[in-house]
Amino acid sequence: MTERKPANMPVASWVEQQIRAAEAKGAFANLPGSGKPLPDLDRPRSDLDWIAAKLRREDVDVSALLPPALALAREVELLPGRLARERSERRVREVVEDLNKRIRTAVLIAPVGPPVRVRPLDVDEHLRHWRAARAQPASSPPRVAVAVAESSPTLTRGDARPPRLRCWSPRRGGGAAAAGAAWGPAPAGARP
């Protein structure tokens, strides 16, 4: 144990004296990594690199650090796998409704970071897919993704591409949202 710093000695001198005494005793000999180069010394660093490295070492899920818009998009992307693990229809409905509530809240609040680009999900559609996946035999893999073309009633086999989706536009007076229509394919004759 080191002795207390004398009152009349500057801190820098006292620390230097302690280091020299430890070197003389061999306290720094045979340390792990001795004589090896420091890792990633040539890589450019940002202010938060040490946080990312610490999280990787501690095996922490970094999705908690994402901005709200990206976290919601990631959650929507992982939703089919999460629903496949649920056991009851009531629980599936709760999970999707909770996600929809958080999406609506994020849309209303001015986001920190990128804008929210996900929209609320159709609970009944996710329930149908959950039921279908549970009804499939165990040998076939569960179906986790739904294409826009499959849910569109206007798409036929002869169509080359799915219909365009309508979205909000200030020039059109609010688009589908202002007209009270649900998101979906634009009706025939609608302006592109």
Legacy VTK file of the C-alpha trace (Angstrom):
# vtk DataFile Version 3.0
C-alpha trace
ASCII
DATASET POLYDATA
POINTS 192 float
0.000 0.000 0.000
1.288 3.449 -0.835
1.938 6.025 1.819
0.116 9.334 1.897
1.404 12.199 -0.187
3.556 14.550 1.854
1.945 17.956 2.249
4.918 19.878 0.903
5.372 17.747 -2.276
3.562 18.526 -5.584
1.180 15.808 -6.838
3.052 15.276 -10.138
6.359 14.691 -8.347
4.781 12.305 -5.849
3.068 10.261 -8.605
6.299 10.080 -10.596
8.121 8.881 -7.464
5.484 6.148 -6.911
5.819 4.950 -10.536
9.614 4.767 -10.334
9.441 2.844 -7.065
6.986 0.318 -8.621
9.244 -0.082 -11.692
12.240 -0.746 -9.427
10.280 -3.478 -7.597
9.288 -5.080 -10.951
5.552 -4.415 -10.655
5.304 -3.723 -14.416
7.310 -6.771 -15.544
5.540 -9.673 -17.295
2.170 -7.966 -17.663
-0.254 -9.519 -20.187
0.090 -7.864 -23.597
3.577 -6.615 -22.822
5.460 -5.827 -26.037
2.373 -6.339 -28.254
0.849 -3.540 -30.357
-2.353 -1.932 -29.157
-5.384 -3.273 -31.077
-7.142 -0.997 -33.619
-4.596 1.763 -33.087
-4.593 2.665 -36.796
-8.416 2.754 -37.087
-10.123 6.175 -37.019
-12.135 6.733 -33.849
-15.298 8.626 -33.022
-16.435 9.924 -29.657
-18.670 6.918 -29.003
-16.351 4.094 -30.097
-15.475 3.186 -26.550
-19.190 2.789 -25.715
-19.730 0.471 -28.692
-16.679 -1.594 -27.738
-17.858 -1.877 -24.128
-21.343 -2.979 -25.245
-19.820 -5.624 -27.539
-17.633 -6.938 -24.725
-20.598 -7.067 -22.340
-22.831 -8.680 -25.021
-25.536 -5.997 -24.669
-28.286 -5.624 -27.273
-27.527 -2.350 -29.053
-31.056 -1.967 -30.443
-31.893 -0.081 -27.243
-29.539 2.666 -28.433
-31.287 3.159 -31.793
-33.341 6.296 -32.453
-37.090 5.645 -31.975
-37.853 5.505 -35.714
-35.163 2.903 -36.393
-36.053 0.902 -33.279
-39.697 0.699 -34.408
-38.687 -0.313 -37.934
-36.437 -3.017 -36.494
-39.247 -4.254 -34.263
-41.652 -4.436 -37.235
-38.988 -6.382 -39.141
-38.587 -8.893 -36.287
-42.321 -9.115 -35.518
-43.109 -12.326 -37.490
-40.477 -14.271 -35.575
-41.718 -12.871 -32.285
-45.323 -13.762 -33.093
-44.289 -17.297 -34.075
-43.091 -17.825 -30.494
-46.374 -16.683 -28.940
-48.762 -19.399 -27.743
-52.167 -17.677 -27.663
-54.180 -15.570 -30.061
-54.887 -13.082 -27.281
-51.151 -12.587 -26.723
-50.514 -12.102 -30.475
-53.228 -9.438 -30.559
-51.699 -7.707 -27.496
-48.215 -7.661 -29.035
-49.400 -6.150 -32.351
-51.713 -3.637 -30.642
-48.886 -2.537 -28.315
-46.572 -2.034 -31.285
-49.306 -0.068 -33.109
-49.772 2.160 -30.050
-46.037 2.918 -29.918
-45.959 3.623 -33.679
-48.868 6.076 -33.399
-47.217 7.798 -30.427
-43.903 8.097 -32.283
-45.650 9.606 -35.319
-47.333 12.272 -33.174
-44.178 13.236 -31.260
-41.400 15.084 -33.042
-38.802 12.315 -33.413
-35.176 12.544 -32.400
-33.229 11.319 -35.400
-34.768 10.095 -38.641
-38.517 10.382 -39.276
-40.835 7.493 -38.456
-41.480 5.596 -41.690
-43.439 2.621 -40.376
-47.198 2.640 -40.251
-49.573 0.868 -37.873
-50.042 -2.804 -38.660
-53.238 -4.704 -39.429
-53.882 -6.818 -36.337
-56.320 -9.154 -38.104
-53.879 -9.820 -40.942
-51.141 -10.777 -38.489
-53.594 -13.010 -36.641
-54.511 -14.772 -39.916
-50.856 -15.412 -40.691
-50.212 -16.578 -37.133
-53.127 -19.041 -37.359
-51.938 -20.261 -40.775
-48.403 -20.792 -39.475
-49.734 -22.767 -36.505
-51.898 -24.906 -38.799
-48.945 -25.844 -41.043
-47.286 -29.196 -40.378
-44.058 -29.061 -38.387
-41.989 -30.249 -41.369
-42.630 -27.123 -43.454
-41.037 -23.864 -42.334
-43.401 -21.183 -41.011
-44.256 -18.362 -43.346
-42.984 -15.115 -41.874
-43.169 -12.500 -44.625
-46.187 -11.207 -46.505
-45.698 -9.535 -49.845
-47.800 -6.527 -50.820
-48.867 -8.362 -53.952
-50.445 -11.207 -51.953
-52.648 -8.907 -49.921
-53.755 -6.818 -52.892
-57.142 -7.848 -54.323
-56.486 -6.003 -57.592
-53.331 -7.896 -58.545
-53.768 -10.779 -60.948
-51.265 -13.242 -62.357
-50.940 -11.324 -65.609
-49.961 -8.026 -63.918
-46.303 -7.156 -64.320
-46.025 -5.181 -61.079
-48.111 -4.490 -57.989
-50.258 -1.338 -57.940
-48.802 1.854 -56.499
-49.622 2.632 -52.905
-51.185 5.974 -52.144
-49.465 8.131 -49.579
-49.879 11.502 -47.974
-49.018 14.542 -50.052
-49.577 18.187 -49.101
-50.217 19.079 -52.760
-53.102 16.653 -53.005
-54.832 17.928 -49.905
-53.688 15.131 -47.616
-54.077 12.109 -49.886
-55.547 8.957 -48.395
-55.221 10.167 -44.804
-57.296 13.309 -45.416
-59.903 11.448 -47.445
-60.396 9.008 -44.590
-59.351 6.085 -46.756
-57.085 3.350 -45.512
-53.617 2.842 -46.919
-53.648 0.560 -49.905
-53.673 0.432 -53.656
-54.824 3.550 -55.408
-58.244 3.223 -57.036
-58.418 2.990 -60.809
-58.142 6.403 -62.389
-56.347 7.996 -59.426
-53.568 10.444 -60.193
-50.076 8.924 -59.903
LINES 1 193
192 0 1 2 3 4 5 6 7 8 9 10 11 12 13 14 15 16 17 18 19 20 21 22 23 24 25 26 27 28 29 30 31 32 33 34 35 36 37 38 39 40 41 42 43 44 45 46 47 48 49 50 51 52 53 54 55 56 57 58 59 60 61 62 63 64 65 66 67 68 69 70 71 72 73 74 75 76 77 78 79 80 81 82 83 84 85 86 87 88 89 90 91 92 93 94 95 96 97 98 99 100 101 102 103 104 105 106 107 108 109 110 111 112 113 114 115 116 117 118 119 120 121 122 123 124 125 126 127 128 129 130 131 132 133 134 135 136 137 138 139 140 141 142 143 144 145 146 147 148 149 150 151 152 153 154 155 156 157 158 159 160 161 162 163 164 165 166 167 168 169 170 171 172 173 174 175 176 177 178 179 180 181 182 183 184 185 186 187 188 189 190 191
